[in-house]
Amino acid sequence: MQLIDLLEGVTFMRTSFHGDVFLDWLKQAKEKPSLMALISGCLHHHGPGTDAGCGCTAATPLSSYPTPCFMALVRSQVLLAELDLGLPYLEAHAANYLRRPGQDIEQAFIEWRHERLRAGLATLTGWCAALHQTVLTLPCEDFPISRVQERDLAILKRLNDLAA
C-alpha cells in the first residue's frame, strides 16, 4: 500500500511508524473483545438520520479504507505508542468502561458523527472513527485531556504534512 510505504520509518515525536507493526496492531485490536464491544456500542447507538457514512467496518480490508479513515487508524496506533500504551491497556480500560453505567464515549461519538455528517463529511464516520474516538477517550482517565489532544493534533499535522 502506498500510504504505508510513505509512512514507513517516519518518526512522529518519539515513535517511528513501521507498516508491519501497524498491521499487527490493527489485527490484534480487532481481536480484543471489550474494545470491539465498546466500538460496536458506538456504532449501534449512533442515532436516527446517520446511516450514511464511510461504511468502514472491522471486516473492511485495509486497502479499502478511504484515506482519512486509514489515517485515523494510523493516528490511533501512533498515539498509543506515543503515550507508551498498548492494546492490553486499551482492552482493560474498555472492559472497565463497559462495567460502569453511562455512555459517555458513545454519546461523544454520536455528537461528533452528527457534526461530520451535517458538514457533508462522510469519511471517518464508521468503525475507523469509533476506534479512534475510543483511543482518544480511554487514556484521558490516566492522562490530562490536553496531553492526549496535543499529541493527536501533532500526529495529525505530521500526517497532513507528509501527505501534502
N, C-alpha and C positions, 0 to 999 in steps of 0.2 A: 504494500500500500504506500502510495506517495507520501501521505501525511506522516506515517510512521518513519519513513526514510528521512523526511525533512526534519523531524524532531530528534532522530537518533543522536544521542550524545550531547544534546543541548542541556546546559546547566541553567536551572531557574535561579534559585537563591543558593541553596545548599545541595539540591538534589539534581542529579542528571537523569534524563529520560532515556530509557532503553526499551525498545519495542518488545523484546521477548519478556521482560519483566512486566510491562504493561499488559500484554496479552494474558500472562499467567494470573496477574492480579484480577483482571476482568473475569476470567474463567472462575477463579476462586470466589469472587464477590457473588456471582450467580449461584453459588453452591451454599451460601450462608442462609439458613432458614429464617432466622429472626430478621435479618436485613431484608430479605426478599418479602417477608410478610409485611414489614413496615412500608416498603415501596409499593406493594400491592394495595395496602390501605390508602396510600396517597392517590393512587390511580383509580381506585373504585369509589372514592368519596370526592370526586372532582366536581360534582355539581352539574346542574342542568345547563345545556347550551354550550358544553365544552367538549363535545365529541370530536370536533375537528382538531387536528394536531399533527405532529410529525409521524406518528404511527410506530415509533420505536418501542420494542418490547425486549424482554430478556432473551428471546429467541432470535432476534434480528441479527443476521450475520454482520460482522464488523464492517465489511466493505459496503453494506447497505445503509449505514447510518449517515444522515446528512452531515456535512462538515461541522456546523455548530454543535450538533449532538455529539459527534466524535470528540470535538474539542472539550466539551463538558466532561466527558468520561476521562480524558487525559487530565483535565484540571482536578478532578476528584482524586485520581491516583497520585498526582504530584503534590496536591495539598496535604493529603495524609502523610506522605513521605516527608514533606517539609516540617510537619508538626511532630515527626517521629512517632507516628501512629500507624497501625496496620489494620488488616481486616479483623483479627481477633478482638481488637479494641472496639471497632465499629459493631461487630456482631454482639458483643457483651452489652454495649450501650443500647443497641436496638432491642435486645431481649429485655433489658431493664425498662426501657421506654414502653414496650408493649404491655408490661405488667402494671403500669400506672394508669389511672384514669385520665382522660383528656386526649385531645387530638391536635396538639399544637403544631406538630410537623405537618400533619395532613392539612390543617387549616391554612398554614402559611403557604403550602404548595398550591392549594386551591386558589388562593388570592393571587399568587404570583402567576399562575397559569392563566387565570382570567385576564390579568393585565396584559400578558403577552398576546393572547388571542384578540383582545379588544384593539390592540395596536397593530393587528394584522400579521403578527409573527407566529407562524405555525411551527417553526422548528423549536426544539428544546422544550417540548410540552408533554413528552411521553415518559417512558421508562428511564431514559437517559437523564431527564430533568429531575425525576423523583429521586434517583440515585444521588445526583449532585446536591439536591436540597437536603437530603439526609446527611451527606458528608459535610455540608456546611453547618448543619444544625447540631448534630450529636456532640461534636467536640466542644461546643460552647458551654457544656456543663463543667468542663475542666479548664478551659482557656477563655480569656476575655473575648467577647464577640468581636471587638475591634481588631484583635490579633488575627483571628480567623479570616475576617473580611479583608484586611490589608493584604494578607498572603494570597488569598484568592484573586484579588484585583491585580496584584503584581504578576501572578501567573497568567491571568487573562491578558494583561498588557504585553507580556513577553510572547505569548502565543500569537496575538494580533500582529506584533512587530515581525515575527517570523513568517507569518502568512502573507504579509504585505509585499 
